[in-house]
């Protein structure tokens, strides 16, 4: 069900009527307070989005050359993570208490193996 903004403002003002009578607050003041509240809540969501998008974790990832290529859950408390670190690809086993290196490959070897597993031939390499 969609609510029209004018209907929402009218509803807010109708709730404010008894308060207005007791405190002497006008209808314009109630509307301004409602709009200020909507603005502040919207601003909070925008700041939360910006913090997640451009926060320190993202900057550290980019600066260190670390990139998570994929993540697969194996259970409630265990997963596999495929991470690119510079020119190497790392397969990590992640549990609640530890992170273990399972396999390390060069990026070119990884891309060749990935292409073979998908049935494609690698240019200049063995099929």
Helices and strands as residue ranges (DSSP letters): H 5-23, H 27-54, H 56-64, E 66-73, E 78-85, E 88-95, E 99-106, H 107-117
